[in-house]
Amino acid sequence: MFFSILIDGIQAGGSDFTKPDGANDAVPVQFELPLVLTVGQVITTQLIRGSQGNDSGGLLTEDPTAIGWNDSGSASVTVVKE
């Protein structure tokens, strides 16, 4: 699986890649891009799954409510204004 971030349709920074061995593999991915953005710019994230290997994966939520915890989100965005 490939992951990337676009700003106004242009890739910012490098791509991130992971190749899970099986359907039950969980691989966290984190991007840190210090950017100077202007009002109106659009940030897009992309996840691309290849056709080789296990054909599963994506942004998934896990449900630990059986032990009384809240759901685990599959993605988050943090914006820091300096």
C-alpha positions as a Markdown table, in Angstrom:
| # | Residue | x | y | z |
|---|---|---|---|---|
| 1 | Met | 0.0 | 0.0 | 0.0 |
| 2 | Phe | 1.2 | 3.5 | -0.9 |
| 3 | Phe | 0.3 | 6.6 | 1.1 |
| 4 | Ser | 0.8 | 10.2 | 0.0 |
| 5 | Ile | -0.4 | 13.8 | 0.8 |
| 6 | Leu | -1.3 | 16.3 | -1.8 |
| 7 | Ile | -1.7 | 20.1 | -1.5 |
| 8 | Asp | -3.9 | 21.6 | -4.2 |
| 9 | Gly | -3.4 | 18.4 | -6.2 |
| 10 | Ile | 0.4 | 18.3 | -6.0 |
| 11 | Gln | 2.2 | 15.8 | -3.9 |
| 12 | Ala | 3.9 | 17.2 | -0.8 |
| 13 | Gly | 6.9 | 15.3 | 0.5 |
| 14 | Gly | 7.6 | 11.6 | -0.2 |
| 15 | Ser | 5.4 | 8.6 | -0.5 |
| 16 | Asp | 5.1 | 6.1 | 2.3 |
| 17 | Phe | 5.0 | 2.3 | 1.5 |
| 18 | Thr | 4.1 | -0.8 | 3.5 |
| 19 | Lys | 3.6 | -4.4 | 2.3 |
| 20 | Pro | 1.5 | -6.4 | 4.8 |
| 21 | Asp | 2.0 | -10.1 | 4.7 |
| 22 | Gly | -1.6 | -11.1 | 5.5 |
| 23 | Ala | -5.2 | -9.9 | 5.9 |
| 24 | Asn | -4.8 | -9.4 | 9.7 |
| 25 | Asp | -1.6 | -7.3 | 9.6 |
| 26 | Ala | -2.0 | -3.8 | 11.0 |
| 27 | Val | 0.7 | -1.2 | 10.0 |
| 28 | Pro | 0.5 | 2.3 | 11.4 |
| 29 | Val | 1.5 | 5.1 | 9.0 |
| 30 | Gln | 2.4 | 8.6 | 10.1 |
| 31 | Phe | 3.2 | 11.7 | 8.0 |
| 32 | Glu | 4.9 | 14.8 | 9.5 |
| 33 | Leu | 5.1 | 17.6 | 7.0 |
| 34 | Pro | 5.9 | 21.1 | 8.3 |
| 35 | Leu | 4.1 | 23.3 | 5.8 |
| 36 | Val | 3.1 | 26.9 | 5.4 |
| 37 | Leu | -0.4 | 26.9 | 4.0 |
| 38 | Thr | -2.6 | 29.8 | 2.9 |
| 39 | Val | -6.4 | 30.2 | 3.2 |
| 40 | Gly | -8.2 | 28.0 | 0.7 |
| 41 | Gln | -5.5 | 25.4 | 0.0 |
| 42 | Val | -6.9 | 21.9 | -0.2 |
| 43 | Ile | -5.0 | 19.0 | 1.6 |
| 44 | Thr | -5.8 | 15.5 | 0.3 |
| 45 | Thr | -4.5 | 12.1 | 1.5 |
| 46 | Gln | -4.3 | 9.1 | -0.8 |
| 47 | Leu | -4.1 | 5.4 | -0.1 |
| 48 | Ile | -3.4 | 3.1 | -3.0 |
| 49 | Arg | -3.6 | -0.6 | -2.8 |
| 50 | Gly | -1.6 | -2.7 | -5.2 |
| 51 | Ser | -2.8 | -5.8 | -7.1 |
| 52 | Gln | -0.1 | -8.1 | -5.7 |
| 53 | Gly | -0.3 | -9.9 | -2.4 |
| 54 | Asn | -3.2 | -9.9 | -0.1 |
| 55 | Asp | -6.2 | -8.0 | -1.5 |
| 56 | Ser | -7.3 | -6.3 | 1.7 |
| 57 | Gly | -6.5 | -3.3 | 3.7 |
| 58 | Gly | -7.4 | 0.4 | 3.9 |
| 59 | Leu | -8.5 | 2.7 | 6.7 |
| 60 | Leu | -10.2 | 0.5 | 9.2 |
| 61 | Thr | -11.7 | 1.0 | 12.7 |
| 62 | Glu | -11.2 | -1.5 | 15.5 |
| 63 | Asp | -13.8 | -2.0 | 18.1 |
| 64 | Pro | -12.5 | -2.6 | 21.7 |
| 65 | Thr | -15.8 | -2.1 | 23.3 |
| 66 | Ala | -15.8 | -5.6 | 24.7 |
| 67 | Ile | -13.3 | -4.4 | 27.2 |
| 68 | Gly | -15.1 | -1.0 | 27.8 |
| 69 | Trp | -12.9 | 1.2 | 25.6 |
| 70 | Asn | -13.9 | 3.6 | 22.8 |
| 71 | Asp | -13.4 | 2.7 | 19.1 |
| 72 | Ser | -10.0 | 3.2 | 17.7 |
| 73 | Gly | -10.1 | 5.6 | 14.8 |
| 74 | Ser | -8.4 | 4.8 | 11.5 |
| 75 | Ala | -7.1 | 8.3 | 10.7 |
| 76 | Ser | -6.5 | 11.7 | 12.3 |
| 77 | Val | -5.1 | 15.0 | 11.3 |
| 78 | Thr | -3.4 | 17.4 | 13.6 |
| 79 | Val | -2.9 | 21.1 | 12.6 |
| 80 | Val | -0.6 | 23.3 | 14.6 |
| 81 | Lys | -0.7 | 27.1 | 14.0 |
| 82 | Glu | 2.4 | 29.0 | 15.0 |
